[in-house]
Amino acid sequence: MKKNSSRAERRRAKRAGTVVRRFVSKPLVQLFPGVTLALCMLLLMWQPTQVATLWMLHENNPVEMLTFVFLMMGALQSAKLARDLRRQREPLTVWGFYVLFALGMFFTAGEEVAWGQLLFGFTPPAFIADINVQHELSIHNLRGLAGRSEFLRLAFGLGGLIGTALSRQEMFRKLAPPRALLAWLLPITLHAAVDCYGNVFPINAYLDALLTPSSEYVEMLIGLTGFLYARENAWRLAHDG
């Protein structure tokens, strides 16, 4: 009975995942992250669109809300994949990785909206607000950590690129990102790398002023990339099964 149930789940995952697999591989989708990130920066540079673009990128506005949604989608998809792999008796190193990835996406989603403070408008405990540079219920804005998220974005991008490079190794085959996501990982990594460099060495002030607001758009790309990673791997692993 359990065997038939497992087969049915794999068939459902194949049918649902085929749509995502074809979507990710389309040329226009491959161009989407790099082109839209460049467009975002151009709109920030062009005076007539600067104010509207900054509004879109500001906290609790469309880009941040989409980031939250994509991160939660990625967390749920990763958790479901971990559950399915555990039921299929995959090694702990495989399904456990997706559990950790789901927790990471969920934690980042929570931080994105200050664990509901930005949505529901509640006041955080005073002992947290006093040591938070934005007086929010979040860890990444605590004194000493605020303004360092670019290193986490760089870690995400580099981790994805390294994983893709290791995809032909048998021990990483079930964990590695699909090669179709290289077009998403490269602009994320490049933007974060320049941002990190600017934290250590002096860079052009105009470029620095563009990097800070556009990093909000990069975070949205990270959320969407994380979801596509989990969804594509769910399809691939079900197909292989």
ABEGO torsion letter per residue (X at the ends): XAAAAAAAAAAAAAAAAAAAAAAAABAAAAAAAAAAAAAAAAAAABAAAAAAAAAAABBGBAAAAAAAAAAAAAAAAAAAAAAAAAAAGBBAAAAAAAAAAAAAAAAAAAAAAGGGAAAAGBBBBAAAAAABAAGBBBAAABBGABGAAAAAAAAAAAAAAAAAAAAABAAAAAABBBAAAAAAAAAAAAAAAAAAAAAABBBBAAAAAAAAAAAAAAAAAAAAAAAAAAAAAAAAAAAAX
